[in-house]
């Protein structure tokens, strides 16, 4: 699979721009994982950290689910990999965890996020609330936060990929 990545047009309207940058960062994370084996994708950065590329993808599946299903739509969508007993379960990998499953789960959450977001204007408020703070958010805030979340983790992905096979670049 070859990952295609493009920046949004410089003259795009606000929504197109925000959604374009979110997709750009989603594609960047996929690009950082491209061409690696399951074992390489499970490789942790440096002990004692459990941070890995596959863990980042699983984490972002959880983040997509949390913001677009739980907060935006107020769905009773439980965690995928994490639990109250293991809140970092998305980063804890075993030999049984595969890229095919992690990628498919992540892409399904992205598609659901797109469908849910399409039902809102940028100014529309979420139907649900943040589970810890009780706050509600407009879609603009959620999309902007998701761009920030991906951008931060793509920085981690840069370092992880370089450690695995020396590949660098944006």
Secondary structure in CASP SS format (residue, H / E / C, confidence):
PFRMAT SS
TARGET T0000
AUTHOR 0000-0000-0000
METHOD secondary structure of the structure
MODEL  1
X C 1.00
X C 1.00
X C 1.00
X C 1.00
X C 1.00
X C 1.00
X C 1.00
X C 1.00
X C 1.00
X C 1.00
X C 1.00
X C 1.00
X C 1.00
X H 1.00
X H 1.00
X H 1.00
X H 1.00
X H 1.00
X H 1.00
X H 1.00
X H 1.00
X H 1.00
X H 1.00
X H 1.00
X H 1.00
X H 1.00
X H 1.00
X H 1.00
X H 1.00
X H 1.00
X H 1.00
X H 1.00
X H 1.00
X C 1.00
X C 1.00
X C 1.00
X C 1.00
X H 1.00
X H 1.00
X H 1.00
X H 1.00
X H 1.00
X C 1.00
X C 1.00
X C 1.00
X C 1.00
X C 1.00
X C 1.00
X C 1.00
X C 1.00
X C 1.00
X C 1.00
X H 1.00
X H 1.00
X H 1.00
X H 1.00
X H 1.00
X H 1.00
X H 1.00
X H 1.00
X H 1.00
X H 1.00
X H 1.00
X H 1.00
X H 1.00
X H 1.00
X H 1.00
X H 1.00
X H 1.00
X H 1.00
X H 1.00
X H 1.00
X C 1.00
X C 1.00
X C 1.00
X C 1.00
X C 1.00
X C 1.00
X C 1.00
X C 1.00
X C 1.00
X C 1.00
X C 1.00
X C 1.00
X C 1.00
X C 1.00
X C 1.00
X C 1.00
X H 1.00
X H 1.00
X H 1.00
X C 1.00
X C 1.00
X C 1.00
X C 1.00
X C 1.00
X C 1.00
X C 1.00
X H 1.00
X H 1.00
X H 1.00
X H 1.00
X H 1.00
X H 1.00
X H 1.00
X H 1.00
X H 1.00
X H 1.00
X H 1.00
X H 1.00
X H 1.00
X H 1.00
X H 1.00
X H 1.00
X H 1.00
X H 1.00
X H 1.00
X C 1.00
X C 1.00
X C 1.00
X C 1.00
X C 1.00
X C 1.00
X C 1.00
X E 1.00
X C 1.00
X C 1.00
X C 1.00
X C 1.00
X C 1.00
X C 1.00
X C 1.00
X C 1.00
X C 1.00
X C 1.00
X C 1.00
X C 1.00
X E 1.00
X H 1.00
X H 1.00
X H 1.00
X H 1.00
X H 1.00
X H 1.00
X H 1.00
X H 1.00
X H 1.00
X H 1.00
X H 1.00
X H 1.00
X H 1.00
X H 1.00
X H 1.00
X H 1.00
X H 1.00
X H 1.00
X H 1.00
X H 1.00
X H 1.00
X H 1.00
X H 1.00
X H 1.00
X H 1.00
X H 1.00
X H 1.00
X C 1.00
X C 1.00
X C 1.00
X C 1.00
X C 1.00
END
